[in-house]
Structures are given as C-alpha cells and as structure tokens.
Amino acid sequence: MDIRDIFKETVSTTLGVNKNKRKVGSAPSMRELKEGGYGIVDGGNAPAKRTRADELDAEPDAEHGSDNNGDDEEGGRFFADGLTTKEKDVIDWVDHADALEDALDRTGVQRLVVRLERAVSKNTADRVSHPNEPEKFVESEAELDEAIQRLLLLANDVQYLVVLEELDALPTLVGLVAHDNADIALDVIQLAVELTAEDAWSHEGESLEERKAVVGFISAMARSEFFEVLGQNLRRLNEGGESSEGEADRQGVFQTLALVENLVSLDVSLAEQAVAGMGLLAWLQARIVQSYTQGSAPDSNQQYAAEIMSILLQTSTRLREQTDSALMDALLRCLAKYRKHTPDDEIAMEYLENIVDSICMLVATARGKQTFLNFEGVELLVLLQKQPQVA
C-alpha cells in the first residue's frame, strides 16, 4: 500500500488541497512563452518581464542573509526540490500532528483524558485475556504509560485540572495507583508530585487562583480515596530488592514522600489528611529505624523519612498531639546509635539532625516531655556529649 494513499483524504480535507489541481502538461512552445511575457520577447533581445516569483527569488534569505539556491533541507531528511506540493503538505501535517494534540486548552485536556481511558480499557482487557502472558499486554502497558506521561502537560496550566474532575477521570487515576505494574503506579505518583510542586502553582510570586486549582484537584482525588490507596501502595513496595524492580520501588517511596512534602507547602490541612489516610506516622516510625544499607549507616530514603517526620511535627500541632510514646522510643533508639561513633557522611549527619529536631518538637509538649524523661532521654544526651561532632 502506498503511504500517500493513507493521507490522501486527510490532507485534502484538513489542509484544503484542491482535488482538481491542474496536471503538468507538455512544455510550452517559444510562441506561447512570448505571448505570455515570460522573459522571451523578440528573440530574447528585449528586457524580460519581471514576475513576482523573480522578485521573491531575488530577496535574500531572512535568516542567513543570502540566497537559498533551492537547496533547503527539511528536517535533515528531505530536499525541497525532490517533493511535490502535496507531498510537502503531507509531511507538514505529520510533523505538526503532535503539536496539535499537545495544544493545551479545554479540548486538548479532553483529548488527553480520552486517550487515557482508551489505554486503561485496552490494558485491562489484555491483562484479563492473557493473565500469564506478559508479552501479550506489554504493548498496551507502554501505551498506558505514555498516556499518563502526557498528563504532565497540566503542570504548566493547572487551571485545567478541573476538567479532569468534570470528566470523571480522577477515579481512573486513583485506581492506577493500585495497578499490578508498580511502574504504572509510580507514573501517577510522579504526576501528582509535579502538579503539587511549588513551580506549578506559584509563578513569579504566589498565585491564589493556581493554588486554589491544585488544592481543589488534590481534594477531589482524596474524595476518591487517593491517600488510602497511596498508603497501601507504599507498603507493597520492597526497597530491599537488588534488581531493577528494587530500584523502582525505592524511587516509588521517594516520590511518595516528595508528594507529602509538597502538600505541606501547598496546604497543611491537606498534608494532615494525607498523613491520616496513608497511616503515614506509623510507617515513618518504622522506616526511620530500618536501614537497607550494610552496617548502621542510614540509606537515602531512611534519611528522607526522618526529614518528613521532622517537617510534619514542626508544621502541624495536630500531628504532634496524635503521637504516642512509641514514636519517642523509636527516635531515641535512632539517636542512641551515635553514642560510640560519629556520622559517617552527609546523609548520616542530616539524618541525625532530623531525628534531634523531631525529639525537640515532641519535648515541647507536656506529654512528650514526660515521655522523654521516662525513657531516660536526658541520660542519653549526656552520653552523646562525648562525641564532639554529635554534640
């Protein structure tokens, strides 16, 4: 099949190509050229009539300041003098197809949602039909991945996030967080991270309208149990794996914590709602103790968990009041590791600082102070004074 047949009808209707375009005939005679005034007058002795085409050819190239000489190369693939007008129109249509699809307005967002829904439906059908044959649904999974990635365009125009809610696309996104393929879940989490990042809702100073749009989007996601599903996904990730899957899971944990950090900057009440829905305090309490590196050195996500814990306790009085003695016990055990040695690197030092900051925030409450005394926190601090760098 000739590829031009594929675009024949599309180009004619979209680009306005005339179906009755005159065909190239035989070369004109000298008499016809004389009568038409095309530079042949009285045997070539009289001055030729100057046409508009001649004037355009005489103009220097606007960009390079020189004549083009008909040797333009289009995209490094085709030479203009080797293509017909219709072929050039087809190529232009193909080159601009993606740009037309990515033009972000209300209609553009609708196209993105339709593409997402189709990809989800196709992938679901392929997985149901071939549950034990991954090669049968890998293509639809790649299409689904691309459809989610295209939604990142919304980070530049968050005012269109409301369209996702109007089209009932949010339950679909929330459901994808529980997708069997952790990479698909990570795509959705990364999308949420980009949409809640300060750069998305604060351009050249805080914009209340853009911030309101992002808060409304996350609130709508929360009504679809986004935080609960996010907490379930967090607990299924295996950071201890050595394979590429283990690396993907570690990245998933990092992105989830980054989302929580973004929510603190965006709206503290939303961050508190996320912590409650995810059961995050209990997870952080366990994670700051657990290390996936050899020896006692903290890993990067362990340090990040300690940092998120510190940020939450500093910014939310409600979360400080919800903590119990088990958190103080975990923090003091983390601190006790440095009784006999100093932090080995920058990650360990930041980890230690965040642990101390969290203890200070808890001690600022009456219950936290009593718990600190009961767990012999004062005695531990005396021992730590023997480590100059720690002190």
Buried (B, 14 or more C-beta within 10 A) or exposed (E): EEEEEEBBEEBBEEEEBEEEEEEEEEEEEEEEBBEEEEBBBEEEEEEEEEEEEEEEEEEEEEEEEEEEEEEEEBEEEBEEEEBEEBBBBBBEBEEEEEEEBEEBEEEBBBBBBEBBBBBBEBBBEBBEEEEEEEEEBEEBBEBBBEBBEBBEBBBEBBBBBBBBBEBEBBBBBBBBBBBEBBBBBBBBBBBBBBBBBEEBBBEEEEBEEBBBBBBBBBBBBBEBBBBBBBBBBBEEBBBEBEEEEBEBBBBBBBBBBBBBBBBBBBBBEBBBBBBBBBBBBEBBBEBBBEBBEEEEBBBBBBBBBBBBBBBBBBBBBEBBEEBEBEBBBBBBBBBEBBEEEEBEEEBBBBBBBBBBBBBBBBBEBEBBBEBBEEBEBEEBBEBBEEBEEBE
